[in-house]
């Protein structure tokens, strides 16, 4: 089972992933992202300076413009 961190505002995504059997944890600033296979973010906290530090080795999916089903499909395509 994959462990997925999902931003708190994306409750519909959290629910859809749980229904598919994923271990879903709400993403927060104190989370150790190294423990997750994938992170789903809303895209609202985009770094305007263009500087990014990689905090996870897993995939990061930006949810803006995507439905919960589309996000689930992207996660499932990455685990193949």
N, C-alpha and C positions, 0 to 999 in steps of 0.2 A: 504494500500500500504506500502510495506517495504521500509525503507530508507537504502540504501547501499552505503558505502564509498569504492571507488576503486582507487588504486594507479594510478597516472597520466600516467605512461608508458603503462598501459593496456587499451588503447583506444578501442580496439576491444571488450573487455569485457564490457566496459561502454556502447558501442553502442548496444550490444546484450541484456543487461539488460534493457536499455531504450525501446527497441523494445518490450520487454515483459511487459512493464508498470511499471517498478520499478523506484523509485525516486533515481537517482544516483548522488552522489556528489564526486568530485575529492578529494581523501585523501591527506591531507597535514599536516605539522607539527603543524599547529595552530588549527586543527579541534578538536572539543570536541567529542571524540569517544563514549561518553555515549549516544549520541543522535542517534546512528545508530544500526540497527538490525543485520548488518553483515558488515565485512570489507574484502576486497579482496586485497592481497598484492602479489608482484612478488616473494618474497623470497630472493631478492638480498640483503636485509638489515638484514640478520640473525645475531643475536648477538653471536659473536664468544666466548664470556665468558660464555655463557650458562645462563645468568641472564636475566630474563624477568619480567617486571612489567605489570600486567593486566590493560589496559587502557579502556577496553570495557567489557560490560556484554554480548554482542552479539557474534556471531560466527566469527571466523577468518579463511579465506580460503587462503591457499598458492597456487598461480596460476601456479607455475613452473611445466612444463610437462603436463598441462591441456589445452584443447581447450576452447574457449569462451562458447561453448555449454555445455561442461562438467561442467564448473563453474556454469552456469545457473541451470543445473540439481541438483547440490549439494545444491545451495541456495533454490531451490524449495522443495527439500526433507527435508530440515531443518524446513520449515515453516508448515509442516504437523503435 
